[in-house]
């Protein structure tokens, strides 16, 4: 199809879709294919370009005084024919056509609109880029065409597949579909889409493919059976198809045959609006399909332009008339018979008269409600026209080229038009902005379509939203979910996941040998939590926190120590205070009966000192109960050590006094008492106690006990305990007490067989035996007791040894004082050994 003008724009359209071979073709070369199988929509797209050129020529504001012409070729949906047509247009060897009444020629061609296939466009663009000739495609979506190094003069008014894939991913995320199958055509369109989709899924980690299968170019039934078998066995409910109508027709035959239902189909723009699939036999399977569609537009005046098409129109060239006749025959299902042609036998085909009325035919050709590829053709022509217009508006001295020069239409070079096309920016009648980014891609926007299956078994493809790229480079999906038709019993979106989401408190563990979407949910181990759905790992809680039973958040660890209010603490506190009270009572009894022989015997001062030290021992055990503080940790062992040394020192001196008195009672033994006078006794006690005080001071200064939070015993609990600081210091403290206790025990043991009137040594022996037994048992029990129980063991040892000393040393005397006062006489005490 050709039209003369000052500037010629080329076009490539798929008007026929199969070929036969003959000796004649538009290049007049033998054995060239002849296109057959008329495609009415391809013809409408070509007519849309003719309409756009005609509209521009009638627009006094756009390219004034410049007429546009066109030279349109039928690609016949064949790579070879598209390639040769592009060579013809760019090399100047194309068909000559009528320029005026007496002249045929080939005016300059400055740009091409086309092609309708990514594969053909890649081939054509690789040729025209050698001439820097701009190629503006209205239907080629392969993302590979955005490579400016390979295709420096390529532009398109349809978004690339990269954006189409991102649009599909937005839909998948909206409905939570992470487990999908994908079918692609075996060409650049399908292969590049699959590559980009896999890359996006891997980067986002929000989904994966259950299968990826390539649909064969031809109708190989065995291969289609295998692919549909995979679809039937797969657990995914969502299938993305990046292919063409012919692939879908072949696929659906096998889907119907194997009765594969319950699938949610997602269609690429190549077959979203395919009416050949919207049949009663296919709709039970395809109803509810969600599809990405080219942006719909409105082109005022196009329908009237199409209605003017007529096979007898004298303005049409012979080639144009041939195409119109093909269209007429296809539309009215008739056949033109050439003049003078003799019909030898009757034919079943109705003859075309040329008087048929196009307006009376209900045809997709005249349906202006769904202009999608045509709208892109329209925008492509206007983009080239606006670029030419901008060239004419250039002011010499402020141009974009060397020396700030401008391009001239008479000497215009193709690369200069590419420059202006890169910066073109205008708005269509429909309100859509048209401009190109640095890769030649148009502003990305798609309509989202849904196939409705109505109660009367008819089909309606409705627009339910759009997806576009915002200025922030974020994809924005707008859907009216209430309008979506779901072809499922629940009338709700299907669930399509390989594994259900892992709830908080668990982590995903990928199944070996399966895609990343297939995983097991493993509960977080103790001390770790996950507070998000589908966490890949569990996070350890801070040191003072622990996981709750659900493992979805950290809670403060329970703090354990020997508290006053717990049963054990209450028992020990009661025992401690009881012991201190008993000591007070005994002191009171001894004070009240201080003049009696039992109290005065063997130095009553030592008895009071022992009672006082025992009371301190009982009270110091309270320092081991309650929340450990620095001062309590430092004071508890010092008070315990000094109190017990004071008590044992008094007992040791008392034992020595008993031995000295016995020795003095014998002839010649009086001198031994001078070494055990009152001052010597006091000095010995003070000296022995000061040694322990020095040990405690050195220990506290060098390595003081401190509070410590221990988490080794139980992970979910914190045991607050006192670290002894220096184990050597603690050992010396206990060892010194043990040394004095053993020495007292040995001396008392030696004095056990003294006469009855000196039997104080027997009580001392028994008390030291109890004391040593308690503390010998304390050591292993203390070492093996965790946390607060170690403190409890130490308190128990203090209380047990204190009660043992109190009972062994003072119970017999209190018994005599309170219950046997007749024995509390000097005579009774001195005569006890003679009875």
MOBELSUL-V779563 format. One record per residue. RES is the residue in three letters. PHI is phi in degrees with one decimal (NA if undefined). NEAR is the number of other C-alpha atoms within 10 Angstrom. Layout:
# MOBELSUL-V779563
{{RES & PHI & NEAR} {RES & PHI & NEAR}}
This chain:
# MOBELSUL-V779563
{{UNK & NA & 21} {UNK & -133.1 & 23} {UNK & -147.3 & 21} {UNK & -76.6 & 19} {UNK & -169.4 & 17} {UNK & -63.3 & 15} {UNK & -126.9 & 19} {UNK & -107.1 & 22} {UNK & -109.3 & 25} {UNK & -88.2 & 24} {UNK & -150.5 & 29} {UNK & -125.2 & 29} {UNK & -137.0 & 24} {UNK & -89.3 & 26} {UNK & -91.1 & 26} {UNK & -116.5 & 23} {UNK & -128.4 & 16} {UNK & -152.9 & 15} {UNK & -130.4 & 15} {UNK & -127.8 & 10} {UNK & -104.7 & 12} {UNK & -152.2 & 12} {UNK & -85.7 & 11} {UNK & -122.0 & 13} {UNK & -159.1 & 14} {UNK & -68.6 & 14} {UNK & -97.1 & 13} {UNK & 58.3 & 10} {UNK & -111.8 & 11} {UNK & -68.8 & 11} {UNK & 58.7 & 12} {UNK & -91.5 & 17} {UNK & -75.7 & 20} {UNK & -107.8 & 17} {UNK & -80.9 & 21} {UNK & -136.1 & 14} {UNK & 73.0 & 13} {UNK & -65.3 & 20} {UNK & -109.3 & 16} {UNK & -65.1 & 20} {UNK & -73.4 & 18} {UNK & -61.2 & 23} {UNK & -64.9 & 20} {UNK & -65.8 & 21} {UNK & -65.5 & 26} {UNK & -63.9 & 25} {UNK & -66.5 & 20} {UNK & -64.9 & 24} {UNK & -65.6 & 26} {UNK & -61.8 & 25} {UNK & -64.5 & 20} {UNK & -61.3 & 22} {UNK & -62.9 & 24} {UNK & -62.5 & 17} {UNK & -67.0 & 16} {UNK & -64.8 & 20} {UNK & -63.8 & 20} {UNK & -88.0 & 13} {UNK & -90.9 & 12} {UNK & -74.3 & 11} {UNK & -92.6 & 10} {UNK & -112.1 & 17} {UNK & 53.4 & 21} {UNK & -63.9 & 13} {UNK & 66.0 & 10} {UNK & -122.4 & 16} {UNK & -104.7 & 16} {UNK & -96.1 & 20} {UNK & -127.9 & 21} {UNK & -145.4 & 23} {UNK & -137.3 & 22} {UNK & -107.1 & 24} {UNK & -121.4 & 23} {UNK & -90.1 & 24} {UNK & -77.3 & 26} {UNK & 56.0 & 25} {UNK & 54.0 & 22} {UNK & -125.5 & 19} {UNK & -59.7 & 17} {UNK & -61.9 & 15} {UNK & -69.9 & 20} {UNK & -60.6 & 24} {UNK & -64.0 & 21} {UNK & -71.2 & 15} {UNK & -64.9 & 25} {UNK & -63.3 & 26} {UNK & -62.4 & 16} {UNK & -61.6 & 15} {UNK & -71.9 & 24} {UNK & -80.3 & 23} {UNK & -89.7 & 12} {UNK & 82.1 & 14} {UNK & -102.8 & 12} {UNK & -75.7 & 18} {UNK & -65.7 & 16} {UNK & -82.6 & 13} {UNK & -136.9 & 18} {UNK & -69.7 & 14} {UNK & -90.5 & 16} {UNK & -151.4 & 9} {UNK & -62.6 & 6} {UNK & -127.3 & 6} {UNK & -136.3 & 9} {UNK & -114.8 & 12} {UNK & -174.3 & 14} {UNK & -131.9 & 17} {UNK & -68.8 & 17} {UNK & -63.8 & 16} {UNK & -109.7 & 20} {UNK & -107.0 & 23} {UNK & -169.2 & 27} {UNK & -126.5 & 29} {UNK & -103.2 & 27} {UNK & 147.0 & 32} {UNK & -103.6 & 29} {UNK & -95.2 & 21} {UNK & -134.5 & 23} {UNK & -63.1 & 22} {UNK & -61.2 & 18} {UNK & -67.9 & 22} {UNK & -67.0 & 27} {UNK & -59.5 & 21} {UNK & -65.1 & 16} {UNK & -64.8 & 25} {UNK & -64.6 & 29} {UNK & -64.7 & 16} {UNK & -84.8 & 17} {UNK & -67.9 & 25} {UNK & -67.1 & 19} {UNK & -65.0 & 12} {UNK & -98.3 & 15} {UNK & 56.2 & 22} {UNK & -85.6 & 24} {UNK & -68.0 & 27} {UNK & -120.5 & 28} {UNK & -112.6 & 31} {UNK & -90.7 & 27} {UNK & -108.6 & 29} {UNK & -148.1 & 25} {UNK & -84.3 & 25} {UNK & -111.5 & 30} {UNK & -56.5 & 23} {UNK & -65.9 & 21} {UNK & -64.3 & 18} {UNK & -73.1 & 25} {UNK & -81.9 & 21} {UNK & -77.5 & 13} {UNK & -68.6 & 14} {UNK & -71.0 & 9} {UNK & -83.8 & 14} {UNK & -131.0 & 23} {UNK & -70.6 & 23} {UNK & -115.9 & 28} {UNK & -96.6 & 29} {UNK & -136.2 & 32} {UNK & -155.4 & 30} {UNK & -103.6 & 29} {UNK & -118.8 & 27} {UNK & -62.0 & 23} {UNK & -76.2 & 22} {UNK & -63.6 & 25} {UNK & -59.1 & 20} {UNK & -74.0 & 21} {UNK & -62.3 & 26} {UNK & -64.6 & 21} {UNK & -63.2 & 19} {UNK & -63.0 & 24} {UNK & -64.3 & 22} {UNK & -64.2 & 20} {UNK & -62.2 & 17} {UNK & -66.3 & 21} {UNK & -59.6 & 19} {UNK & -69.7 & 12} {UNK & -59.6 & 11} {UNK & -103.1 & 12} {UNK & 70.5 & 16} {UNK & -89.6 & 22} {UNK & -109.2 & 25} {UNK & -127.9 & 26} {UNK & -131.6 & 25} {UNK & -103.2 & 21} {UNK & -139.4 & 21} {UNK & -119.9 & 23} {UNK & -133.7 & 24} {UNK & -81.7 & 22} {UNK & -86.4 & 17} {UNK & -154.1 & 17} {UNK & -60.1 & 19} {UNK & -59.1 & 23} {UNK & -78.1 & 23} {UNK & -66.0 & 18} {UNK & -68.7 & 20} {UNK & -63.4 & 27} {UNK & -63.9 & 24} {UNK & -62.2 & 11} {UNK & -70.3 & 17} {UNK & -63.9 & 22} {UNK & -61.9 & 17} {UNK & -62.6 & 12} {UNK & -65.6 & 18} {UNK & -64.7 & 16} {UNK & -66.0 & 13} {UNK & -69.4 & 10} {UNK & -79.4 & 11} {UNK & 66.9 & 12} {UNK & -106.9 & 17} {UNK & 176.4 & 25} {UNK & -157.9 & 23} {UNK & -93.8 & 20} {UNK & -73.3 & 24} {UNK & -159.5 & 17} {UNK & -135.7 & 18} {UNK & -124.2 & 19} {UNK & -99.9 & 20} {UNK & -78.8 & 25} {UNK & -65.4 & 17} {UNK & -64.5 & 12} {UNK & -102.3 & 10} {UNK & -82.8 & 14} {UNK & -83.6 & 11} {UNK & -63.5 & 14} {UNK & -61.7 & 9} {UNK & -67.9 & 15} {UNK & -67.1 & 22} {UNK & -62.0 & 17} {UNK & -64.0 & 13} {UNK & -64.9 & 20} {UNK & -66.4 & 21} {UNK & -62.6 & 15} {UNK & -64.1 & 16} {UNK & -62.1 & 23} {UNK & -66.8 & 18} {UNK & -82.9 & 9} {UNK & -70.2 & 14} {UNK & -86.9 & 15} {UNK & -73.6 & 24} {UNK & -107.2 & 22} {UNK & -120.2 & 24} {UNK & -127.7 & 22} {UNK & -97.3 & 21} {UNK & -122.1 & 27} {UNK & -104.7 & 28} {UNK & -156.1 & 24} {UNK & -105.1 & 20} {UNK & -56.8 & 16} {UNK & -61.8 & 16} {UNK & -63.8 & 22} {UNK & -65.4 & 21} {UNK & -62.2 & 15} {UNK & -64.6 & 18} {UNK & -66.4 & 22} {UNK & -66.8 & 21} {UNK & -58.6 & 16} {UNK & -77.3 & 19} {UNK & -61.3 & 22} {UNK & -64.7 & 15} {UNK & -62.1 & 11} {UNK & -89.6 & 13} {UNK & 54.8 & 14} {UNK & -90.1 & 16} {UNK & -110.2 & 15} {UNK & 76.2 & 17} {UNK & -108.6 & 21} {UNK & -101.8 & 25} {UNK & -91.8 & 22} {UNK & -120.9 & 25} {UNK & -101.1 & 25} {UNK & -77.2 & 25} {UNK & -63.5 & 26} {UNK & -68.6 & 20} {UNK & -133.2 & 21} {UNK & -58.0 & 23} {UNK & -106.2 & 22} {UNK & -72.2 & 13} {UNK & -71.4 & 13} {UNK & -66.5 & 12} {UNK & -94.6 & 18} {UNK & -90.8 & 20} {UNK & -111.8 & 13} {UNK & -58.7 & 12} {UNK & -79.9 & 12} {UNK & -98.1 & 16} {UNK & -63.1 & 19} {UNK & -58.0 & 17} {UNK & -100.4 & 20} {UNK & -98.1 & 23} {UNK & -58.8 & 24} {UNK & 89.2 & 25} {UNK & -56.5 & 23} {UNK & -102.1 & 28} {UNK & -134.5 & 28} {UNK & -93.4 & 28} {UNK & -123.3 & 24} {UNK & -59.8 & 30} {UNK & -55.8 & 22} {UNK & -76.4 & 17} {UNK & -135.3 & 22} {UNK & -122.2 & 18} {UNK & -123.1 & 18} {UNK & -60.3 & 11} {UNK & 91.0 & 11} {UNK & -67.0 & 18} {UNK & -62.4 & 16} {UNK & -63.0 & 11} {UNK & -63.6 & 14} {UNK & -67.3 & 17} {UNK & -68.7 & 13} {UNK & -81.6 & 11} {UNK & -68.4 & 17} {UNK & -153.2 & 19} {UNK & -67.2 & 21} {UNK & -99.6 & 12} {UNK & -63.8 & 12} {UNK & -70.0 & 9} {UNK & -80.2 & 9} {UNK & -83.1 & 18} {UNK & -71.0 & 14} {UNK & -62.8 & 11} {UNK & -66.2 & 13} {UNK & -60.0 & 17} {UNK & -65.9 & 19} {UNK & -63.0 & 14} {UNK & -65.9 & 19} {UNK & -62.5 & 19} {UNK & -64.6 & 21} {UNK & -58.8 & 23} {UNK & -61.9 & 22} {UNK & -64.0 & 22} {UNK & -64.6 & 19} {UNK & -69.4 & 15} {UNK & -73.6 & 18} {UNK & -100.5 & 15} {UNK & 51.1 & 12} {UNK & -137.2 & 17} {UNK & -138.9 & 16} {UNK & -78.9 & 16} {UNK & -113.8 & 12} {UNK & -64.3 & 7} {UNK & -62.5 & 6} {UNK & 80.4 & 6} {UNK & -78.0 & 7} {UNK & -92.1 & 8} {UNK & -94.2 & 8} {UNK & -74.2 & 6} {UNK & -142.5 & 6} {UNK & -60.8 & 6} {UNK & -118.1 & 8} {UNK & -80.0 & 7} {UNK & -77.3 & 10} {UNK & -78.5 & 12} {UNK & -83.7 & 14} {UNK & -82.0 & 16} {UNK & -102.9 & 11} {UNK & 88.1 & 13} {UNK & -96.9 & 9} {UNK & -62.6 & 13} {UNK & -102.2 & 10} {UNK & -64.6 & 18} {UNK & -63.9 & 13} {UNK & -82.4 & 7} {UNK & -94.6 & 12} {UNK & -85.0 & 10} {UNK & -136.4 & 11} {UNK & -61.5 & 14} {UNK & -60.7 & 19} {UNK & -100.4 & 17} {UNK & -80.6 & 10} {UNK & -93.2 & 15} {UNK & -82.9 & 11} {UNK & -138.3 & 16} {UNK & -82.7 & 16} {UNK & -117.8 & 23} {UNK & -60.0 & 24} {UNK & -61.4 & 26} {UNK & -65.7 & 24} {UNK & -69.2 & 26} {UNK & -60.4 & 28} {UNK & -58.1 & 26} {UNK & -68.4 & 27} {UNK & -64.2 & 26} {UNK & -63.4 & 26} {UNK & -66.8 & 23} {UNK & -62.0 & 25} {UNK & -63.8 & 24} {UNK & -64.6 & 24} {UNK & -66.6 & 21} {UNK & -63.8 & 22} {UNK & -63.9 & 24} {UNK & -63.3 & 19} {UNK & -63.6 & 17} {UNK & -63.9 & 22} {UNK & -68.6 & 15} {UNK & -84.3 & 13} {UNK & -65.4 & 15} {UNK & -98.9 & 13} {UNK & -54.3 & 12} {UNK & 97.0 & 11} {UNK & -132.4 & 11} {UNK & -78.7 & 15} {UNK & -88.9 & 16} {UNK & -102.5 & 12} {UNK & -55.2 & 7} {UNK & 70.0 & 10} {UNK & 56.2 & 11} {UNK & -87.4 & 14} {UNK & -109.3 & 20} {UNK & -84.9 & 20} {UNK & -111.1 & 12} {UNK & -62.1 & 15} {UNK & -71.2 & 9} {UNK & -119.6 & 7} {UNK & -70.0 & 15} {UNK & -103.6 & 15} {UNK & -60.4 & 18} {UNK & -66.0 & 17} {UNK & -69.5 & 20} {UNK & -66.0 & 23} {UNK & -59.8 & 24} {UNK & -60.7 & 16} {UNK & -71.2 & 19} {UNK & -65.7 & 25} {UNK & -64.9 & 21} {UNK & -106.1 & 15} {UNK & -65.5 & 21} {UNK & -157.9 & 14} {UNK & -151.4 & 13} {UNK & -122.2 & 12} {UNK & -78.2 & 15} {UNK & -60.6 & 10} {UNK & -80.3 & 12} {UNK & 94.0 & 10} {UNK & -91.8 & 14} {UNK & -82.0 & 14} {UNK & -119.6 & 17} {UNK & -158.4 & 21} {UNK & -125.9 & 20} {UNK & -83.9 & 13} {UNK & -65.4 & 12} {UNK & -98.0 & 18} {UNK & 84.1 & 24} {UNK & -88.4 & 23} {UNK & -76.7 & 18} {UNK & -58.7 & 21} {UNK & -76.1 & 21} {UNK & -156.1 & 24} {UNK & -132.9 & 24} {UNK & -91.3 & 23} {UNK & -107.3 & 27} {UNK & -112.1 & 27} {UNK & -138.6 & 26} {UNK & -86.7 & 25} {UNK & -94.5 & 24} {UNK & -110.9 & 21} {UNK & -78.9 & 11} {UNK & -57.7 & 7} {UNK & -83.6 & 6} {UNK & 71.1 & 12} {UNK & -91.3 & 12} {UNK & -120.1 & 17} {UNK & -133.4 & 15} {UNK & -98.3 & 21} {UNK & -108.7 & 16} {UNK & -83.9 & 20} {UNK & -114.3 & 19} {UNK & 164.1 & 18} {UNK & -150.1 & 19} {UNK & -135.1 & 24} {UNK & -145.9 & 21} {UNK & -97.0 & 17} {UNK & -82.0 & 12} {UNK & -61.7 & 8} {UNK & -82.6 & 6} {UNK & 67.3 & 8} {UNK & -101.1 & 9} {UNK & -78.3 & 18} {UNK & -113.5 & 14} {UNK & -105.7 & 19} {UNK & -116.4 & 15} {UNK & -128.9 & 18} {UNK & -97.9 & 11} {UNK & -65.4 & 11} {UNK & -68.3 & 7} {UNK & -89.4 & 13} {UNK & -72.2 & 22} {UNK & -94.2 & 21} {UNK & -105.4 & 20} {UNK & -90.1 & 24} {UNK & -136.2 & 15} {UNK & -60.7 & 8} {UNK & -74.5 & 8} {UNK & 57.7 & 11} {UNK & -129.5 & 12} {UNK & -59.3 & 17} {UNK & -72.6 & 20} {UNK & -99.6 & 16} {UNK & -132.8 & 20} {UNK & -137.1 & 21} {UNK & -75.4 & 24} {UNK & -135.7 & 15} {UNK & -66.0 & 15} {UNK & -58.4 & 17} {UNK & -82.8 & 21} {UNK & -71.5 & 18} {UNK & -54.9 & 21} {UNK & 99.1 & 26} {UNK & -132.6 & 28} {UNK & -132.8 & 27} {UNK & -83.0 & 24} {UNK & -123.2 & 17} {UNK & -63.8 & 15} {UNK & -76.8 & 12} {UNK & -62.8 & 9} {UNK & 78.7 & 7} {UNK & -119.7 & 11} {UNK & -60.0 & 16} {UNK & -65.8 & 20} {UNK & -77.1 & 22} {UNK & -101.6 & 21} {UNK & -151.9 & 20} {UNK & -105.3 & 16} {UNK & -99.2 & 20} {UNK & -102.7 & 15} {UNK & -60.3 & 20} {UNK & -63.8 & 22} {UNK & -72.8 & 15} {UNK & -60.1 & 15} {UNK & 88.7 & 22} {UNK & -125.6 & 23} {UNK & -138.9 & 28} {UNK & -139.2 & 27} {UNK & -107.7 & 18} {UNK & -126.6 & 16} {UNK & -74.7 & 15} {UNK & 60.0 & 19} {UNK & -72.3 & 20} {UNK & -85.0 & 15} {UNK & -153.0 & 15} {UNK & -97.9 & 23} {UNK & -99.4 & 19} {UNK & -70.3 & 17} {UNK & -73.2 & 18} {UNK & -58.4 & 14} {UNK & -58.5 & 12} {UNK & -93.0 & 17} {UNK & -125.0 & 20} {UNK & -144.0 & 23} {UNK & -72.8 & 26} {UNK & -76.9 & 18} {UNK & -57.7 & 13} {UNK & -82.4 & 15} {UNK & 60.7 & 22} {UNK & -108.8 & 22} {UNK & -161.3 & 20} {UNK & -90.8 & 22} {UNK & -122.5 & 17} {UNK & -59.0 & 16} {UNK & -66.9 & 20} {UNK & -71.1 & 13} {UNK & -95.4 & 15} {UNK & -111.7 & 16} {UNK & -158.0 & 23} {UNK & -76.5 & 25} {UNK & -87.8 & 17} {UNK & -68.6 & 17} {UNK & -92.8 & 12} {UNK & -84.5 & 10} {UNK & -53.8 & 11} {UNK & -65.4 & 15} {UNK & -63.8 & 21} {UNK & -62.7 & 15} {UNK & -62.8 & 12} {UNK & -68.7 & 21} {UNK & -62.8 & 22} {UNK & -61.4 & 14} {UNK & -64.1 & 19} {UNK & -64.6 & 26} {UNK & -67.4 & 16} {UNK & -63.7 & 16} {UNK & -62.7 & 23} {UNK & -64.1 & 22} {UNK & -66.3 & 15} {UNK & -60.9 & 18} {UNK & -61.4 & 24} {UNK & -63.8 & 16} {UNK & -63.5 & 13} {UNK & -63.8 & 19} {UNK & -60.9 & 20} {UNK & -63.0 & 13} {UNK & -63.2 & 15} {UNK & -67.5 & 23} {UNK & -67.5 & 14} {UNK & -64.0 & 11} {UNK & -108.1 & 16} {UNK & -67.0 & 15} {UNK & -91.6 & 12} {UNK & -78.6 & 16} {UNK & -60.2 & 19} {UNK & -62.8 & 23} {UNK & -74.4 & 22} {UNK & -75.8 & 15} {UNK & -63.7 & 15} {UNK & 57.3 & 17} {UNK & 69.0 & 15} {UNK & -63.7 & 18} {UNK & -60.9 & 16} {UNK & -67.0 & 20} {UNK & -62.8 & 22} {UNK & -64.5 & 19} {UNK & -67.4 & 17} {UNK & -62.9 & 27} {UNK & -62.0 & 26} {UNK & -63.7 & 19} {UNK & -67.0 & 22} {UNK & -64.1 & 29} {UNK & -62.1 & 25} {UNK & -64.9 & 22} {UNK & -62.5 & 28} {UNK & -61.1 & 29} {UNK & -73.5 & 23} {UNK & -66.8 & 23} {UNK & -65.9 & 26} {UNK & -66.1 & 19} {UNK & -68.3 & 21} {UNK & -87.6 & 29} {UNK & -108.4 & 24} {UNK & 102.2 & 16} {UNK & -65.4 & 19} {UNK & -61.6 & 22} {UNK & -118.5 & 17} {UNK & -61.3 & 14} {UNK & -70.5 & 12} {UNK & -71.0 & 21} {UNK & -64.1 & 22} {UNK & -73.3 & 23} {UNK & -85.5 & 19} {UNK & -60.4 & 19} {UNK & -75.0 & 22} {UNK & -63.9 & 22} {UNK & -64.2 & 20} {UNK & -61.7 & 23} {UNK & -66.3 & 23} {UNK & -69.7 & 25} {UNK & -62.1 & 25} {UNK & -71.2 & 27} {UNK & -64.7 & 29} {UNK & -60.4 & 27} {UNK & -66.2 & 28} {UNK & -66.8 & 29} {UNK & -62.5 & 27} {UNK & -62.4 & 28} {UNK & -64.5 & 28} {UNK & -62.4 & 26} {UNK & -64.2 & 19} {UNK & -60.6 & 25} {UNK & -64.5 & 27} {UNK & -63.7 & 19} {UNK & -64.9 & 21} {UNK & -58.5 & 23} {UNK & -64.9 & 21} {UNK & -66.7 & 19} {UNK & -64.8 & 18} {UNK & -63.4 & 19} {UNK & -68.6 & 16} {UNK & -71.1 & 16} {UNK & -73.9 & 13} {UNK & -88.3 & 9} {UNK & -58.3 & 7} {UNK & 78.1 & 9} {UNK & -99.7 & 13} {UNK & -65.7 & 14} {UNK & -66.1 & 11} {UNK & -69.5 & 17} {UNK & -74.2 & 16} {UNK & -66.9 & 11} {UNK & -85.2 & 12} {UNK & -127.1 & 19} {UNK & -73.4 & 13} {UNK & -61.5 & 13} {UNK & -65.1 & 10} {UNK & -65.0 & 13} {UNK & -63.1 & 21} {UNK & -62.5 & 16} {UNK & -63.8 & 12} {UNK & -62.6 & 17} {UNK & -62.9 & 22} {UNK & -64.2 & 15} {UNK & -62.3 & 14} {UNK & -64.4 & 18} {UNK & -72.2 & 22} {UNK & -65.2 & 15} {UNK & -61.1 & 15} {UNK & -64.2 & 23} {UNK & -62.8 & 19} {UNK & -65.7 & 12} {UNK & -61.5 & 19} {UNK & -64.6 & 24} {UNK & -63.3 & 14} {UNK & -60.8 & 13} {UNK & -63.6 & 23} {UNK & -67.3 & 19} {UNK & -76.1 & 9} {UNK & -78.5 & 12} {UNK & -151.6 & 14} {UNK & -74.1 & 19} {UNK & -62.2 & 26} {UNK & -137.0 & 17} {UNK & -67.4 & 19} {UNK & -146.4 & 16} {UNK & -93.1 & 18} {UNK & -101.2 & 19} {UNK & -115.4 & 17} {UNK & -78.7 & 12} {UNK & -76.7 & 11} {UNK & -137.5 & 12} {UNK & -66.8 & 16} {UNK & -95.2 & 20} {UNK & -132.4 & 19} {UNK & -112.4 & 23} {UNK & -93.4 & 23} {UNK & -87.1 & 21} {UNK & -139.1 & 26} {UNK & -98.9 & 24} {UNK & -77.9 & 16} {UNK & -70.0 & 21} {UNK & 79.0 & 18} {UNK & -106.0 & 15} {UNK & -66.2 & 13} {UNK & -65.3 & 13} {UNK & -61.3 & 20} {UNK & -64.5 & 18} {UNK & -67.8 & 12} {UNK & -65.2 & 16} {UNK & -59.7 & 23} {UNK & -67.8 & 18} {UNK & -64.9 & 13} {UNK & -67.7 & 17} {UNK & -60.7 & 23} {UNK & -62.5 & 19} {UNK & -61.8 & 13} {UNK & -65.2 & 20} {UNK & -65.9 & 24} {UNK & -66.0 & 18} {UNK & -63.7 & 17} {UNK & -63.3 & 27} {UNK & -63.0 & 24} {UNK & -65.1 & 17} {UNK & -65.7 & 19} {UNK & -67.0 & 28} {UNK & -65.2 & 19} {UNK & -67.7 & 15} {UNK & -97.2 & 22} {UNK & -69.7 & 19} {UNK & -97.9 & 12} {UNK & -67.2 & 16} {UNK & -57.8 & 12} {UNK & -59.2 & 17} {UNK & -71.4 & 14} {UNK & -124.1 & 21} {UNK & -80.3 & 16} {UNK & -55.8 & 21} {UNK & -65.0 & 28} {UNK & -66.0 & 21} {UNK & -66.5 & 20} {UNK & -64.1 & 25} {UNK & -60.3 & 23} {UNK & -64.5 & 20} {UNK & -64.8 & 26} {UNK & -69.4 & 29} {UNK & -64.2 & 20} {UNK & -62.5 & 19} {UNK & -59.4 & 24} {UNK & -65.6 & 18} {UNK & -62.5 & 13} {UNK & -62.1 & 19} {UNK & -77.5 & 20} {UNK & -67.6 & 13} {UNK & -71.4 & 12} {UNK & -64.5 & 17} {UNK & -60.0 & 13} {UNK & -66.2 & 10} {UNK & -65.8 & 16} {UNK & -66.8 & 17} {UNK & -65.6 & 10} {UNK & -94.8 & 10} {UNK & -100.4 & 13} {UNK & -85.6 & 17} {UNK & 53.9 & 22} {UNK & -66.8 & 21} {UNK & -71.2 & 18} {UNK & -66.0 & 19} {UNK & -64.5 & 21} {UNK & -62.5 & 22} {UNK & -63.6 & 18} {UNK & -66.5 & 19} {UNK & -63.2 & 26} {UNK & -62.3 & 18} {UNK & -64.2 & 23} {UNK & -63.7 & 25} {UNK & -67.4 & 23} {UNK & -62.3 & 20} {UNK & -67.6 & 25} {UNK & -67.9 & 27} {UNK & -61.9 & 25} {UNK & -62.0 & 19} {UNK & -66.0 & 26} {UNK & -63.4 & 20} {UNK & -69.3 & 16} {UNK & -69.4 & 19} {UNK & -89.6 & 24} {UNK & -117.7 & 18} {UNK & -62.3 & 14} {UNK & -59.5 & 13} {UNK & -68.2 & 19} {UNK & -64.4 & 18} {UNK & -59.4 & 11} {UNK & -68.4 & 14} {UNK & -64.2 & 21} {UNK & -92.8 & 12} {UNK & -106.9 & 11} {UNK & -126.5 & 11} {UNK & -63.1 & 13} {UNK & -63.6 & 10} {UNK & -90.7 & 15} {UNK & -89.4 & 19} {UNK & -131.2 & 14} {UNK & -63.9 & 14} {UNK & -65.0 & 10} {UNK & -66.0 & 16} {UNK & -69.4 & 16} {UNK & -73.5 & 13} {UNK & -98.9 & 12} {UNK & -65.5 & 14} {UNK & -75.3 & 13} {UNK & -91.6 & 9} {UNK & -75.9 & 6}}
